[in-house]
Amino acid sequence: MLTDRVLEVLARGKEEVLTNPMELLIIYSTLYLNGGQPNWCKKSIERYYEELKLTGLKKAKVMESKVNRTCKPKWKGLRYIWGDFYSDETITDEQAIKLLKSKGLQELEFEVLPEGYKSSTKAKAKEPQAADDSTPETSTPKTGKTKKE
């Protein structure tokens, strides 16, 4: 798992990682560059190590949770919602549920809602059906004719 690999690199210590940075560069590329090519200079490798130390575990957990997510957003790219960016490719079920409950996102913005989210449209859809069932019994059909008095 990615979190295990991050922990292994961090456990080796900075000096050892700087002498043999291949695993650090692979992990950094995956987490921060979407598979892109990282710089190989010593200064960049030191910066990558420090960034990995600060946010690497959090990013690795997010990436792992995105693999197991059930939601499928309809939008493409990034969305800026209340001070944070959310990507259609990386939003987790937990983030989606939180944003749906707080009205940062709407249900219609998802092809598939996240697992564990209780849709409010299901409850609303049941109420009109109950009203529709009773309506035909009390209403009279319109014939188009008018009464003359």
Secondary structure, DSSP 8 states (H G I E B T S, - for coil): -HHHHHHHHHHH-HHHHHHS-HHHHHHHHHHHSTT-----SHHHHHHHHHHIIIIIHHHHHHHHHHHT---EES--SEEEETTEEEETTT--HHHHHHHHHTTSS-GGGEEE--TT---HHHHHHHHHHHHHHHHHHH-----S-----
